[in-house]
Amino acid sequence: MTKPTVFITRIIPNPGLILLNEHFPPEGIAQSALEIWPHDLPPTRTQLIEHARGADGLLCLLTDKIDGDLMDAIGPQLKIISNFAVGVDNIDVSAATARGIPVGNTPGVLTDATADQAFALMMSAGRRINEAERFLRAGNWVTWQPSLLLGADFAGATLGIIGFGRIGQAVAKRAQGFDMRVLYYSPNAQPAYGAQSVDLDTLVRESDFISVHVPFKPETRHLVNADFLAKMKPNAVLVNTARGGVLDQTALYNALKSNQIFAAALDVTDPEPLPMDSPLLELENCVIVPHLGSASKKTRDMMSLLAAQNLIAGLKGERLPNCVNPEIYTS
Ligand code: GLV
């Protein structure tokens, strides 16, 4: 039997690598069977093709764009694409399905970390934490002042959650502890944690805080646009921990600059990294961090395990524990 070969597009946390090493003990595989891209920056498309060509398995990151042409360039032996992320918008899943290739992702293990991040950003933007720290570091703290850097109240405020899947619900759970009224918009999702289902228009008009938790698809591109922002309350805070493309950044800049809304906090941008000349970086009322939703030690360890488990199952021809295109098993 020929030995499977695998290309991993970045060094992932140890638990996943340990599992892979156990599965592919050095004596059991050819020297080149498990190649890990060792650099901090992702491989370019050309480098990815060069290194993955002939591989049976690919473990990739959200920074790697995996389309049908790339799958073909890797070769018809490709059996599994395992993404080190829950979102799979970097992968052309239909192209994988058409080629009978299962695509794995890492759901569940990052729910709490991402909900924590959404809440942290909501509080940072609402209570102006980053702006206040810049103020202090610039030497502007001369005395306590009754009206210095006043922010938003959380108790009694309305939080609107767009996308009431695992992460959206975990945000609602946190909001209960803050005595917030929670609305959600998510066709087909059941109510949970005291949240009330409403249409999108009602959510946008009534919320003091809006947190976005939808996957990035053609239908969700620029869901938050000038029209959406114009309906928001002037005191409202917008939080995006989903994907940058869900939001029209030019429209957001205009809304923040003109104080049409109070503040925004972005964990994700379009493109990533955000160019340093982005006008959003000029704004005091916009918190921006570099896509860190799942960035806790335990979460990233668990993501590496799930990604490795998917990869191993795919190489063995078994059903992936977490597969985004399970229809390949029935067709
Ligand atoms: C991170 O953004 C993920 O999709 O896992």
Residues whose N, C-alpha, C, O or C-beta is under 5 A from the ligand:
A	BS01	GLV	F84 A85 V86 G87 A242
